[in-house]
């Protein structure tokens, strides 16, 4: 898998839009189940195809020069799915890490896992930690895997750490600032997502990166995740490049 930034492609994407590409793109990869059932296939086949779409998306992100990609691979609410589907998704994640890790490492991809770690299967936890450790020195695309992730849980865990510091007298309450909370989140050190893409026509965040999405641009498309390809990614990037980001201020065009 070649995912190192390709300068020519990066330039052409920027020129096409005449604007800056997002540094960080986050994905809610929705619609695997519908993709499968509409074809009379078991839902698990949709997840299998979803993994192929994920591989292609990572490749394309590297080619166009995106710095950080975050994927919502398993939410803290997904445990409520039927046991067979949960264990299939766990197996898929295991296979993804086992089969793709050396290729991702060779392609200079740095892997980071976000989400709650308490109560996770020890084997999966070990695999994820090994992937993080092996790739920790890499300098290419950063692939952030949101696993057992829920944004409210992430914020509460961060708030508890700060509350304990205040209780222990290590921190004054007025030192509990936006920056201090940001520093305790699983995403510490990462730029906020510039663009959040959700497939399958659903238009909600579903407890994904609630704090970090304060100024993100949203892109919703009707394609089901297994059908999300390089052309669809380019379309989303073009759309992002045409947006006027004001962060609560005025447009540069109005000065
Ligand atoms: C949403 O589709 C997708 C998920 C809950 C899991 C995302 C998983 C993948 C893209 C493939 C595997 C990747 C890894 C790293 C394990 P859905 O099942 O909610 O689809 P539906 O809304 O049509 O039912």
Boltz pocket constraint, residues with backbone or C-beta under 6 A from the ligand:
constraints:
  - pocket:
      binder: B
      contacts: [[A, 29], [A, 30], [A, 31], [A, 32], [A, 33], [A, 34], [A, 35], [A, 46], [A, 47], [A, 48], [A, 50], [A, 51], [A, 54], [A, 72], [A, 73], [A, 74], [A, 78], [A, 89], [A, 92], [A, 93], [A, 96], [A, 200], [A, 225]]
      max_distance: 6.0
